């Protein structure tokens, strides 16, 4: 009986030693390098398995870096729509006469990207530059020289840049349209593999140099009008077309050229009465670049000259159904589905107080009538722009509202009183084709790892 207390003491001592050894081993393992406790075949990408991927949108006015986080998911991939981004100016197309300087212009942007990604993930985080219509319109020789300068800058960074040609390139208009559609429908929750055809939303994007029209394909489309991608186990097939030269800025330039044909001066019905073009002009919305321009401010005449210059192409339709351009295929059911218009539709509508999110071509036409009918001085003293933008935006409003009305009606086929969604964000997340590009690239990365 006398031995029992000693046995209890030994048991307690053994227990304490065991706990101490166990705790020591635990803290030793926890203090070791990640490769000590993580399967080396699976990289340690930090909390919740997030990885990093940067998409650079090289547009006509500048390059914007979007630093996305992504991770594998049962339906394919998850890409976090919330992401830091930074734009540097000018656009790459401005380097046409001195292309070797293009790469150096990206340094502030690259510094920003490196600051947003943990240093131990730089070498595993891809960066891809995708140039759109601005660079698409530059001649092939200087365009390739600009891209080579950009590729040199990206290759010199510590980020993952494995393929020079694919890593920095001018994307097709169909890609831009497809990515925009992916962005909208991803934010709406339509890319988890269980959406019905009626759930998908067609997208109309109005940029500066081009406009994109995209919807889910209800049947096979002609070559050059398709975009497809895989998300998880599901393949999505789209109709898409990019109207190069029909972005808001380029459309204004086309109209200015038409009004100046065989003239020494221009009376512009899409500029307000009393307007006189400054020298030099502030932007394309001031009218023709070299001839004297005075505003006429006539909504009906503005509509007539825009329709004549941009939407009156002649010829027989080359397909079963066409857009306003007889050489461009457009599904006959395009306007009958759910449509969302963004970018310059939203910004112009916001400045003029067009109803949102549901707006019709007629709503833009009504706003155009109001904007065009004011004298230049009255416009300057009015409450327009109604979104708090500066008065320097007022030179574009008569033209922009009229053109957007016509693009929906004549370009897309939306009836004057029918509505589309005019939005720049879904929930709290902004709409941008870069999100679609990130989804596409992340899906490709996951497929390579499978």
C-alpha positions as CSV (number, residue, x, y, z in Angstrom):
1,X,0.0,0.0,0.0
2,X,2.9,2.3,0.8
3,X,4.1,2.2,-2.9
4,X,1.0,3.7,-4.4
5,X,1.9,7.4,-3.8
6,X,5.3,6.9,-5.5
7,X,3.6,5.3,-8.5
8,X,1.2,8.3,-8.8
9,X,4.3,10.6,-8.8
10,X,6.0,8.6,-11.6
11,X,2.8,8.7,-13.6
12,X,2.4,12.4,-13.2
13,X,6.1,13.0,-14.1
14,X,5.8,10.8,-17.2
15,X,2.6,12.7,-18.3
16,X,4.3,16.1,-17.8
17,X,7.4,15.0,-19.7
18,X,5.2,13.6,-22.5
19,X,3.3,16.8,-22.8
20,X,6.5,18.9,-22.8
21,X,8.0,16.8,-25.5
22,X,4.8,17.0,-27.5
23,X,4.5,20.7,-27.2
24,X,8.2,21.2,-28.1
25,X,7.7,19.1,-31.2
26,X,4.6,21.0,-32.1
27,X,6.3,24.4,-31.8
28,X,9.4,23.1,-33.6
29,X,7.3,22.0,-36.6
30,X,5.3,25.2,-36.6
31,X,8.5,27.3,-36.5
32,X,10.0,25.5,-39.5
33,X,9.9,26.6,-43.1
34,X,6.7,26.0,-45.1
35,X,8.2,23.1,-47.0
36,X,8.7,21.3,-43.6
37,X,4.9,21.0,-43.1
38,X,3.4,21.4,-46.6
39,X,3.4,18.8,-49.4
40,X,6.1,20.2,-51.9
41,X,3.9,19.2,-54.8
42,X,1.3,21.8,-53.6
43,X,2.8,25.4,-53.4
44,X,1.9,27.4,-50.3
45,X,-0.1,30.3,-51.7
46,X,-1.1,31.8,-48.4
47,X,-4.4,32.0,-46.7
48,X,-7.3,30.1,-48.3
49,X,-5.2,29.0,-51.2
50,X,-5.3,32.3,-53.0
51,X,-2.9,32.9,-55.9
52,X,-2.1,36.1,-57.8
53,X,-2.6,37.0,-61.4
54,X,-2.3,40.4,-63.0
55,X,-4.1,41.5,-66.2
56,X,-3.0,44.7,-67.8
57,X,-5.7,46.4,-69.9
58,X,-3.7,48.4,-72.4
59,X,-6.4,50.7,-73.7
60,X,-6.4,53.8,-75.9
61,X,-5.8,56.3,-73.0
62,X,-3.5,54.3,-70.8
63,X,-2.5,51.0,-69.2
64,X,-4.4,49.7,-66.1
65,X,-3.0,46.9,-64.0
66,X,-5.6,44.7,-62.3
67,X,-4.1,42.5,-59.6
68,X,-6.5,39.6,-59.0
69,X,-6.5,36.7,-56.5
70,X,-7.8,33.3,-57.7
71,X,-8.1,29.8,-56.5
72,X,-9.5,26.4,-57.8
73,X,-13.1,25.7,-57.1
74,X,-15.6,22.9,-57.7
75,X,-17.2,24.8,-60.6
76,X,-13.8,25.7,-62.1
77,X,-12.1,28.7,-60.5
78,X,-13.0,31.5,-58.1
79,X,-11.6,35.0,-58.9
80,X,-12.1,37.7,-56.3
81,X,-13.7,40.7,-58.0
82,X,-12.4,43.0,-55.3
83,X,-8.9,43.9,-56.4
84,X,-6.4,46.7,-56.4
85,X,-5.7,48.4,-59.7
86,X,-3.7,51.3,-61.1
87,X,-3.7,53.2,-64.4
88,X,-0.7,54.9,-66.0
89,X,-0.9,57.2,-68.9
90,X,-0.5,57.7,-71.8
91,X,-1.8,54.8,-73.9
92,X,0.7,52.6,-75.8
93,X,-0.5,53.9,-79.2
94,X,1.0,57.3,-78.4
95,X,4.5,55.7,-78.7
96,X,4.0,55.0,-82.4
97,X,6.8,57.5,-83.3
98,X,9.2,56.4,-80.5
99,X,8.2,52.7,-79.7
100,X,11.4,51.9,-77.7
101,X,10.1,54.2,-74.9
102,X,6.9,52.2,-74.4
103,X,8.3,49.7,-71.9
104,X,9.8,52.3,-69.6
105,X,6.4,54.0,-69.2
106,X,5.1,51.0,-67.4
107,X,7.6,51.2,-64.5
108,X,5.2,52.9,-62.0
109,X,2.6,50.3,-62.8
110,X,5.0,47.4,-62.3
111,X,6.1,48.9,-59.0
112,X,2.5,49.0,-57.9
113,X,1.9,45.4,-58.9
114,X,5.0,44.2,-56.9
115,X,3.8,46.1,-53.9
116,X,0.4,44.3,-54.0
117,X,1.8,40.7,-54.3
118,X,3.8,39.0,-51.5
119,X,7.5,38.8,-52.5
120,X,7.7,35.1,-52.1
121,X,4.9,34.7,-54.8
122,X,6.4,37.1,-57.4
123,X,7.9,34.3,-59.5
124,X,4.7,32.2,-59.5
125,X,2.3,35.1,-60.3
126,X,1.7,35.6,-64.0
127,X,1.4,39.1,-65.6
128,X,-0.3,39.4,-69.0
129,X,-0.8,42.6,-71.0
130,X,-3.8,42.6,-73.4
131,X,-4.0,45.6,-75.7
132,X,-7.3,46.6,-77.3
133,X,-8.6,48.8,-80.1
134,X,-6.2,51.8,-79.5
135,X,-3.1,49.7,-80.4
136,X,-5.1,47.6,-82.8
137,X,-5.4,50.7,-85.0
138,X,-1.6,51.3,-85.1
139,X,0.3,50.1,-88.2
140,X,1.8,46.6,-87.8
141,X,5.4,47.7,-87.8
142,X,5.3,50.3,-85.0
143,X,2.8,48.2,-83.2
144,X,5.1,45.2,-83.0
145,X,8.0,47.5,-81.9
146,X,5.9,48.9,-79.1
147,X,5.0,45.4,-78.0
148,X,8.6,44.3,-78.0
149,X,9.6,47.2,-75.8
150,X,6.7,46.2,-73.4
151,X,7.8,42.6,-73.4
152,X,11.3,43.6,-72.5
153,X,10.0,45.5,-69.5
154,X,7.7,42.7,-68.3
155,X,10.5,40.0,-68.8
156,X,12.9,42.1,-66.7
157,X,10.4,42.2,-63.8
158,X,10.5,39.4,-61.1
159,X,6.9,38.4,-62.1
160,X,6.1,35.3,-64.1
161,X,6.3,36.1,-67.8
162,X,7.0,32.9,-69.7
163,X,5.7,33.5,-73.2
164,X,6.6,36.8,-74.8
165,X,4.1,36.6,-77.7
166,X,1.1,35.4,-75.6
167,X,2.1,37.4,-72.6
168,X,1.9,40.8,-74.3
169,X,-0.3,41.1,-77.4
170,X,-3.1,42.8,-79.1
171,X,-6.3,40.8,-78.4
172,X,-9.0,40.3,-81.0
173,X,-12.3,42.2,-80.6
174,X,-14.0,38.9,-80.1
175,X,-11.8,38.3,-77.0
176,X,-12.7,41.7,-75.6
177,X,-16.4,41.1,-76.1
178,X,-16.1,37.6,-74.7
179,X,-14.3,38.7,-71.6
180,X,-16.9,41.5,-71.0
181,X,-19.7,38.9,-71.2
182,X,-17.8,36.6,-68.8
183,X,-17.3,39.4,-66.3
184,X,-21.0,40.3,-66.2
185,X,-22.3,36.8,-66.0
186,X,-19.7,35.7,-63.5
187,X,-20.8,38.6,-61.2
188,X,-24.4,37.5,-61.7
189,X,-23.6,34.0,-60.6
190,X,-24.3,32.4,-64.0
191,X,-21.0,30.6,-64.4
192,X,-21.3,27.9,-61.7
193,X,-22.6,25.3,-64.3
194,X,-26.3,25.3,-63.3
195,X,-27.6,28.4,-65.1
196,X,-30.5,28.1,-67.6
197,X,-30.1,29.7,-71.1
198,X,-32.6,32.4,-70.1
199,X,-30.4,33.4,-67.1
200,X,-27.6,34.6,-69.3
201,X,-27.4,38.3,-70.0
202,X,-26.2,39.8,-73.3
203,X,-23.6,42.6,-73.1
204,X,-23.2,45.8,-75.0
205,X,-19.9,47.6,-74.2
206,X,-19.2,51.1,-75.5
207,X,-15.5,51.9,-75.3
208,X,-13.5,54.8,-76.8
209,X,-12.3,53.2,-80.0
210,X,-14.6,50.2,-80.4
211,X,-18.0,48.8,-79.3
212,X,-18.6,45.1,-78.4
213,X,-21.9,43.2,-78.6
214,X,-22.0,39.7,-77.1
215,X,-24.6,37.1,-76.1
216,X,-24.8,33.3,-75.5
217,X,-25.0,31.6,-78.9
218,X,-28.4,29.9,-79.5
219,X,-27.1,28.3,-82.6
220,X,-23.8,27.9,-84.5
221,X,-22.3,31.2,-85.6
222,X,-20.3,32.0,-88.7
223,X,-16.5,31.9,-88.5
224,X,-15.0,35.0,-86.9
225,X,-18.1,35.6,-84.7
226,X,-17.6,33.1,-82.0
227,X,-15.9,33.0,-78.6
228,X,-15.8,29.9,-76.4
229,X,-14.3,29.0,-73.0
230,X,-14.4,26.2,-70.5
231,X,-15.3,26.7,-66.8
232,X,-15.0,23.5,-64.8
233,X,-16.6,20.8,-66.9
234,X,-18.9,23.1,-68.9
235,X,-18.1,24.7,-72.3
236,X,-19.7,28.1,-73.1
237,X,-20.2,29.3,-76.7
238,X,-20.9,32.9,-77.5
239,X,-21.7,35.2,-80.4
240,X,-19.6,38.3,-80.3
241,X,-18.6,41.1,-82.6
242,X,-16.4,44.2,-82.1
243,X,-17.2,47.3,-84.1
244,X,-13.8,48.8,-84.6
245,X,-14.1,52.6,-85.0
246,X,-17.6,52.7,-83.4
247,X,-16.4,53.5,-79.9
248,X,-17.5,56.9,-78.6
249,X,-14.3,58.8,-79.4
250,X,-13.7,57.2,-82.8
251,X,-17.4,57.6,-83.8
252,X,-17.1,61.3,-83.0
253,X,-14.0,61.5,-85.2
254,X,-15.8,59.9,-88.1
255,X,-18.7,62.3,-87.8
256,X,-16.3,65.3,-87.6
257,X,-14.6,64.1,-90.8
258,X,-17.9,63.7,-92.5
259,X,-19.1,67.2,-91.6
260,X,-15.8,68.7,-92.8
261,X,-15.9,67.0,-96.2
262,X,-15.2,69.6,-98.9
263,X,-15.6,72.5,-96.4
264,X,-13.3,75.3,-95.1
265,X,-15.2,75.6,-91.9
266,X,-17.8,73.5,-90.0
267,X,-21.2,74.2,-88.5
268,X,-21.6,71.2,-86.1
269,X,-25.2,70.4,-85.0
270,X,-23.9,68.1,-82.3
271,X,-22.2,71.0,-80.5
272,X,-24.2,73.6,-78.7
273,X,-25.1,77.0,-80.2
274,X,-22.5,79.5,-79.3
275,X,-19.6,76.9,-79.1
276,X,-16.4,77.8,-80.9
277,X,-13.6,75.3,-81.1
278,X,-10.5,76.3,-79.1
279,X,-7.1,76.2,-80.6
280,X,-5.8,73.5,-80.1
281,X,-8.9,71.5,-79.4
282,X,-9.2,70.0,-75.9
283,X,-10.3,66.6,-77.2
284,X,-12.1,64.9,-80.1
285,X,-15.5,66.1,-78.8
286,X,-14.5,69.7,-79.8
287,X,-15.1,68.7,-83.4
288,X,-12.8,68.7,-86.4
289,X,-9.1,69.0,-85.5
290,X,-7.9,71.6,-88.0
291,X,-10.9,73.5,-89.4
292,X,-12.8,76.3,-87.6
293,X,-15.8,74.8,-85.8
294,X,-18.9,76.5,-84.5
295,X,-21.8,74.9,-82.7
296,X,-25.3,74.8,-84.2
297,X,-27.0,72.9,-81.4
298,X,-29.8,71.0,-83.2
299,X,-30.9,67.7,-81.8
300,X,-32.8,66.6,-85.0
301,X,-30.0,67.6,-87.3
302,X,-27.4,65.9,-85.0
303,X,-29.3,62.6,-85.1
304,X,-29.7,62.9,-88.9
305,X,-25.9,63.4,-89.6
306,X,-24.9,60.7,-87.2
307,X,-27.3,58.2,-88.8
308,X,-26.0,59.2,-92.3
309,X,-22.3,59.1,-91.4
310,X,-22.3,55.9,-89.3
311,X,-25.5,53.8,-89.7
312,X,-26.4,54.1,-93.4
313,X,-24.1,51.4,-94.9
314,X,-25.6,50.0,-98.1
315,X,-25.5,46.5,-99.6
316,X,-27.1,43.1,-99.4
317,X,-26.8,41.1,-96.2
318,X,-24.0,38.5,-96.5
319,X,-25.6,36.2,-93.9
320,X,-29.0,35.0,-92.7
321,X,-29.2,38.1,-90.6
322,X,-27.0,41.2,-90.3
323,X,-26.5,44.3,-88.3
324,X,-26.7,47.8,-89.7
325,X,-23.5,46.8,-91.6
326,X,-24.6,44.3,-94.4
327,X,-21.2,42.6,-94.1
328,X,-21.5,41.9,-90.3
329,X,-23.5,38.9,-89.0
330,X,-25.8,39.6,-86.1
331,X,-28.3,37.1,-84.6
332,X,-31.9,38.0,-85.3
333,X,-32.8,37.4,-81.7
334,X,-30.1,39.7,-80.2
335,X,-32.5,42.4,-79.1
336,X,-35.1,40.0,-77.7
337,X,-32.9,38.7,-74.9
338,X,-31.8,40.4,-71.7
339,X,-29.2,43.0,-72.4
340,X,-26.9,45.0,-70.2
341,X,-25.0,48.1,-71.5
342,X,-22.0,49.5,-69.7
343,X,-19.0,51.8,-70.0
344,X,-19.9,55.0,-71.9
345,X,-23.6,54.1,-71.8
346,X,-23.4,54.4,-68.0
347,X,-21.1,57.4,-67.8
348,X,-23.2,59.5,-70.3
349,X,-26.5,58.4,-68.7
350,X,-25.1,59.4,-65.3
351,X,-24.1,62.9,-66.5
352,X,-27.5,63.5,-68.1
353,X,-29.7,61.9,-65.5
354,X,-31.0,59.1,-67.8
355,X,-33.1,56.6,-65.8
356,X,-31.1,53.7,-64.4
357,X,-30.8,50.8,-64.3
358,X,-33.6,50.4,-66.8
359,X,-33.2,52.8,-69.8
360,X,-34.4,52.8,-73.4
361,X,-33.0,54.3,-76.6
362,X,-35.8,56.9,-76.3
363,X,-34.5,57.9,-72.8
364,X,-31.1,58.6,-74.3
365,X,-32.8,60.5,-77.2
366,X,-34.8,62.6,-74.7
367,X,-31.6,63.4,-72.8
368,X,-30.0,64.3,-76.1
369,X,-32.8,66.7,-77.0
370,X,-32.3,68.5,-73.7
371,X,-28.5,68.7,-74.0
372,X,-28.5,69.8,-77.6
373,X,-31.2,72.5,-77.2
374,X,-29.3,74.6,-74.7
375,X,-27.0,77.3,-75.8
376,X,-23.3,76.8,-74.9
377,X,-23.5,79.5,-72.2
378,X,-26.8,78.1,-70.8
379,X,-25.2,74.6,-70.7
380,X,-22.3,76.0,-68.7
381,X,-24.6,77.5,-66.1
382,X,-26.9,74.5,-65.9
383,X,-26.7,71.6,-63.4
384,X,-25.3,69.4,-66.2
385,X,-23.3,67.2,-65.7
386,X,-25.5,65.9,-63.0
387,X,-23.0,63.4,-61.6
388,X,-20.6,66.0,-60.3
389,X,-18.2,65.7,-63.3
390,X,-16.4,68.8,-64.4
391,X,-17.8,71.2,-67.0
392,X,-15.1,70.1,-69.4
393,X,-17.3,67.1,-70.1
394,X,-20.2,69.2,-71.6
395,X,-18.8,69.3,-75.1
396,X,-19.5,65.6,-75.6
397,X,-23.0,65.3,-74.3
398,X,-25.2,66.3,-77.2
399,X,-23.2,64.0,-79.5
400,X,-22.9,61.1,-77.0
401,X,-26.5,60.8,-76.0
402,X,-27.6,61.0,-79.6
403,X,-25.1,58.4,-80.7
404,X,-25.9,56.0,-77.9
405,X,-29.6,56.2,-78.7
406,X,-28.8,55.3,-82.3
407,X,-26.3,52.5,-81.5
408,X,-28.9,50.8,-79.3
409,X,-31.7,51.3,-81.9
410,X,-29.9,50.9,-85.2
411,X,-26.9,49.0,-84.1
412,X,-28.3,46.4,-81.7
413,X,-32.0,46.5,-82.9
414,X,-33.5,47.6,-79.5
415,X,-37.0,49.1,-80.1
416,X,-37.1,52.8,-79.1
417,X,-39.3,52.2,-76.0
418,X,-37.7,48.8,-74.9
419,X,-35.3,48.9,-72.0
420,X,-31.9,47.5,-71.3
421,X,-30.0,47.5,-68.0
422,X,-27.5,50.4,-67.9
423,X,-25.0,49.5,-65.2
424,X,-21.4,49.8,-64.3
425,X,-21.4,47.4,-61.4
426,X,-23.2,44.3,-60.2
427,X,-23.8,44.6,-56.5
428,X,-20.6,46.2,-55.1
429,X,-18.4,45.0,-57.9
430,X,-17.5,47.1,-61.0
431,X,-17.9,45.6,-64.5
432,X,-14.7,45.3,-66.4
433,X,-13.6,42.9,-69.1
434,X,-10.3,42.4,-67.2
435,X,-12.2,40.2,-64.7
436,X,-13.3,37.9,-67.6
437,X,-9.7,37.8,-68.8
438,X,-8.6,36.8,-65.3
439,X,-11.2,34.0,-65.2
440,X,-10.1,32.7,-68.6
441,X,-6.3,32.7,-67.6
442,X,-7.0,31.2,-64.2
443,X,-9.0,28.4,-65.8
444,X,-6.2,27.7,-68.2
445,X,-3.7,27.6,-65.3
446,X,-5.8,25.2,-63.4
447,X,-6.3,22.9,-66.5
448,X,-2.5,22.7,-66.9
449,X,-2.2,21.6,-63.3
450,X,-4.9,18.9,-63.5
